[in-house]
Amino acid sequence: MREIVDSTVDVVSLIMQSGVHLVHDGHIYSGLCPLHSDKNTMSLKVYSDSNSWCCFGAGCGGKVGKYNGGDAIEWVKQFQKLDYHKAVDWINQNYKHIPRVELPKISYVEPKPVGYDSVIYWHKLMDACERRHWFHSRGFTDETIDREMFGWDAQRYVIPVWEGESGKSVCLGVRLRKSELVSDTSPKYVGLSGHNPPTVWGRWYCKEHNLVIGFAGELDAARAVQDGLPAFSVVNGVNAVSKFPDDWSNKWFPDTKYLVVAFDKKEEAAGAMLARSWNKVKGTMTARVFHWPPSVDAKDYCEYRDLGNTSESFKELVSTQINAHTKL
């Protein structure tokens, strides 16, 4: 009888043994995917908490329009070009020689205040450098820009992260976006060193709401808030979810029971991690992941709105997937 693969096979170790260099941020490992032409995007994500992998590269594995991924057996099938049974045999014959990857212990770092004067300076500098039009081009009104004190530090767009109520308390962190003048190969987002801990933007807009929406980026959340939706976003990149304090959902959202995770199309796997973390504290199925329908060309909320769609139509898309007992 064919021996069954042990369910404890460590996918991180297995993929590293395949010669793939992985870098980690918490429980998410990233690397160049050898299953397709992946030169610099690091589209391969390996999730140690769910012991699975997913490649977000277009057409990887011949799965056009779908993400490629799975468990240890699926990796060996594709990497070694074997059928299912031969992949099982390969793992049983070779895996015992693969050492497990020891995961580092992650501790939550309390945020350090950013000087309020700095935020004011960046906000005024945006007008001095005529950078307000960039936020206008992303669909933001002057009311939102001034209330949130969006800014420009002469290199990057600045989105302050407030504690409590926006504009009326000490700034905890700053999310910095590199300018469009920077090379496409540079990181899209760069945090302010020492002042950008894993946290969320916009939780003050979620107070007294039983159901809220979680986005991957601050611009999506801010646009949704401008449209009247109770929304927040993950700060410091979606991988920061693995560094949240264990009780973050109750600590930051004491009034809320239900969460709809509406991450970008290529970040739905990370969105599932956010939902699992929420469910662990708030209760099973209190958080659900919204999946962008194939018929929708937009990759995120801002792009969805830019294409002429309304916030009401977005709410309808969500309601067709999420069976919640309260309205947005």
C-alpha positions in Angstrom: 0.0 0.0 0.0 1.3 3.4 -0.9 2.5 5.4 2.1 0.5 8.6 2.8 2.3 11.9 3.0 2.6 13.2 6.6 0.4 16.3 7.0 3.2 17.9 9.0 5.4 18.3 5.9 6.8 21.8 6.2 6.1 23.6 3.0 8.6 26.4 3.8 11.4 23.9 4.2 10.3 22.0 1.1 10.4 25.0 -1.2 13.7 26.2 0.2 15.1 22.7 -0.5 13.9 23.2 -4.0 16.5 26.0 -4.3 14.2 28.9 -3.9 15.6 31.8 -1.8 12.8 33.0 0.5 12.8 36.1 2.7 10.3 36.4 5.5 8.2 39.0 7.2 6.4 37.2 10.1 4.7 34.1 8.9 4.8 35.0 5.2 7.8 34.1 3.0 8.4 35.6 -0.4 10.5 34.6 -3.3 11.0 34.5 -7.1 8.7 31.7 -8.4 10.6 29.1 -10.5 7.3 27.8 -12.0 7.2 30.7 -14.4 9.3 33.7 -15.6 9.5 35.6 -12.3 12.5 38.0 -12.6 12.0 40.6 -9.9 8.4 40.6 -8.5 8.8 37.9 -5.9 5.3 36.7 -6.7 5.7 33.4 -4.8 4.2 33.6 -1.2 4.6 30.8 1.3 2.4 30.8 4.4 3.9 29.0 7.4 0.7 29.4 9.4 -1.4 27.5 6.9 1.5 25.4 5.5 0.6 26.4 1.9 2.0 28.4 -1.0 0.5 30.6 -3.7 2.0 32.3 -6.7 0.3 35.5 -7.8 2.1 35.7 -11.1 -0.1 35.9 -14.2 -0.6 32.6 -15.8 1.6 30.7 -13.4 1.1 26.9 -13.8 -1.0 27.6 -16.8 -3.9 28.8 -14.6 -4.9 31.9 -16.6 -7.1 34.1 -14.5 -6.5 32.1 -11.4 -3.8 32.0 -8.8 -1.5 29.0 -8.7 -0.9 27.3 -5.4 -1.6 24.5 -2.9 0.1 22.2 -0.5 3.4 20.2 -0.4 2.2 17.6 -2.9 1.0 20.3 -5.4 4.5 22.0 -5.2 6.3 18.8 -5.9 3.9 17.9 -8.7 4.7 21.2 -10.5 8.3 21.7 -9.6 9.4 18.1 -10.3 6.9 17.6 -13.1 5.4 14.5 -11.6 1.8 13.1 -11.3 0.1 13.0 -7.9 1.2 9.5 -6.9 4.8 10.0 -8.0 4.9 13.3 -6.1 3.7 11.4 -2.9 6.5 8.9 -3.4 9.1 11.7 -3.9 8.1 13.4 -0.6 8.1 10.1 1.3 11.5 9.2 0.0 13.2 12.6 0.3 11.5 14.8 2.8 13.0 13.1 5.9 16.3 14.6 4.9 14.9 18.2 4.9 15.4 20.1 8.1 12.4 22.2 9.3 12.7 26.0 9.3 12.6 27.4 12.8 10.3 30.4 12.8 11.5 33.5 14.8 9.4 34.6 17.7 7.5 37.8 16.8 6.8 40.4 19.4 4.6 43.4 19.0 6.4 46.8 19.1 4.4 49.7 20.6 4.3 52.7 18.3 6.4 55.8 18.8 4.7 59.1 18.4 5.5 61.2 15.4 5.7 65.0 16.0 2.5 66.7 15.2 4.5 69.7 13.9 6.1 67.4 11.3 2.7 66.4 10.1 1.6 70.0 9.8 4.8 70.8 7.9 4.3 67.9 5.4 0.7 68.9 4.9 1.6 72.5 4.1 4.6 71.4 2.0 2.2 69.6 -0.3 0.6 72.9 -1.3 4.0 74.7 -1.6 5.1 72.0 -4.0 1.7 71.8 -5.8 1.3 68.1 -4.9 -2.4 68.3 -3.9 -3.4 67.5 -7.4 -2.0 63.9 -7.0 -4.6 63.2 -4.3 -7.2 64.8 -6.5 -6.3 62.5 -9.3 -6.9 59.6 -6.9 -10.4 60.8 -6.3 -10.0 62.6 -3.0 -11.7 65.8 -2.1 -10.1 68.8 -0.4 -12.2 68.0 2.7 -10.6 64.6 3.0 -7.1 65.8 2.2 -7.3 68.5 4.9 -9.1 66.4 7.5 -6.6 63.6 7.3 -3.7 66.0 6.7 -2.3 64.1 3.7 1.1 65.5 2.8 4.4 65.4 0.9 7.9 65.3 2.4 9.6 66.4 -0.9 10.1 62.8 -1.8 7.1 60.8 -0.9 3.4 61.2 -0.3 2.5 61.1 3.4 -0.6 59.6 4.9 -0.7 60.1 8.7 -2.0 57.3 11.0 -3.9 58.7 13.9 -4.8 57.3 17.3 -8.4 57.9 18.2 -10.0 60.6 16.1 -8.3 61.9 13.0 -6.6 65.3 13.2 -7.3 65.7 16.9 -4.7 63.5 18.6 -1.0 62.5 18.5 0.1 60.9 15.3 1.3 57.3 15.8 2.9 56.6 12.5 3.2 57.7 8.9 2.7 55.8 5.8 5.0 57.1 3.0 4.5 56.4 -0.6 7.4 56.9 -3.0 6.8 59.4 -5.8 6.1 58.4 -9.4 9.6 59.6 -10.3 11.1 56.6 -8.5 12.0 53.5 -10.5 9.3 50.8 -10.9 11.6 48.3 -9.3 11.8 50.3 -6.0 9.4 49.5 -3.1 6.1 51.1 -3.6 5.7 52.0 0.1 8.4 53.0 2.5 7.7 53.5 6.2 9.2 56.2 8.4 12.0 54.3 10.3 11.1 53.8 14.0 7.7 55.3 13.6 5.7 52.9 11.4 4.7 49.8 13.5 2.1 47.2 12.4 -1.2 48.9 13.0 -4.3 50.0 11.1 -5.5 53.3 9.5 -9.0 54.5 10.1 -10.3 52.6 13.1 -11.9 55.8 14.4 -14.3 55.6 11.4 -15.3 52.1 12.6 -16.6 53.1 16.0 -20.1 52.0 16.8 -20.3 50.0 13.6 -21.2 46.3 13.9 -19.7 45.5 10.5 -16.6 47.1 8.9 -14.5 46.6 5.8 -10.8 46.0 5.9 -8.6 47.0 3.0 -5.0 46.3 2.2 -4.0 50.0 1.5 -4.7 53.3 3.1 -5.8 54.9 -0.1 -8.5 52.3 -0.6 -9.7 52.7 3.0 -9.7 56.5 2.8 -11.6 56.5 -0.5 -14.2 54.1 1.1 -14.5 56.3 4.1 -15.0 59.3 1.9 -17.9 57.3 0.3 -19.4 56.9 3.7 -18.3 53.3 4.4 -16.8 52.2 7.8 -13.4 51.1 6.7 -9.8 50.6 7.8 -6.6 49.4 6.3 -3.4 47.6 7.3 -0.4 49.9 7.7 3.2 48.8 6.9 2.2 46.3 4.2 -0.2 43.3 4.3 2.5 41.1 5.9 2.3 43.3 9.0 -0.9 41.3 9.9 1.4 38.6 11.3 2.8 41.1 13.7 -0.4 42.4 15.1 -1.0 42.0 18.9 -3.1 38.8 19.6 -6.0 40.8 20.8 -5.9 43.5 18.1 -9.5 43.0 16.9 -10.9 43.7 20.4 -8.3 46.3 21.3 -8.8 48.3 18.1 -12.4 47.4 17.3 -14.3 46.9 20.6 -17.6 48.0 19.0 -17.4 45.7 16.0 -18.3 42.1 15.5 -18.3 41.5 11.8 -15.4 42.1 9.3 -15.4 42.0 5.5 -11.9 41.7 4.2 -11.6 43.4 0.7 -7.9 43.2 -0.1 -6.6 43.7 -3.6 -7.0 40.8 -6.1 -3.4 39.7 -5.7 -3.5 39.8 -1.9 -6.6 37.7 -1.1 -4.4 35.1 0.6 -3.1 37.6 3.0 -6.6 38.9 3.5 -7.6 35.4 4.6 -4.9 35.6 7.2 -6.5 38.8 8.5 -9.9 37.1 8.6 -8.5 34.1 10.5 -6.9 36.4 13.1 -10.2 38.2 13.6 -12.2 35.0 13.9 -9.8 33.6 16.5 -10.9 36.4 18.9 -14.3 37.5 17.7 -15.7 34.0 16.9 -15.9 31.7 13.9 -17.2 33.2 10.7 -17.4 36.7 12.1 -14.9 37.7 9.4 -15.3 36.8 5.7 -13.1 37.5 2.7 -14.6 39.3 -0.3 -13.4 37.9 -3.6 -13.4 40.3 -6.6 -15.6 38.8 -9.3 -13.8 37.9 -12.6 -16.2 40.3 -14.4 -14.7 43.2 -12.4 -11.6 44.7 -14.2 -10.5 46.7 -11.1 -7.9 45.2 -8.8 -8.8 47.3 -5.8 -11.4 49.7 -4.5 -9.8 52.9 -5.8 -9.6 51.5 -9.3 -13.1 50.2 -9.0 -14.4 53.7 -8.3 -12.1 55.3 -10.9 -13.8 53.1 -13.6 -17.1 54.9 -12.8 -18.6 52.4 -10.5 -20.4 53.6 -7.4 -19.9 52.8 -3.7 -23.5 51.4 -3.7 -22.6 48.9 -6.5 -19.6 47.8 -4.4 -21.8 47.2 -1.4 -24.1 45.1 -3.6 -21.1 43.1 -4.8 -20.2 42.5 -1.1 -23.7 41.6 -0.1 -24.0 38.9 -2.7 -21.0 37.1 -1.1 -21.3 37.9 2.5 -24.4 36.8 4.5 -24.3 39.3 7.4 -27.0 40.4 9.8 -26.3 44.1 9.5 -26.0 46.6 6.7 -22.8 48.5 5.8 
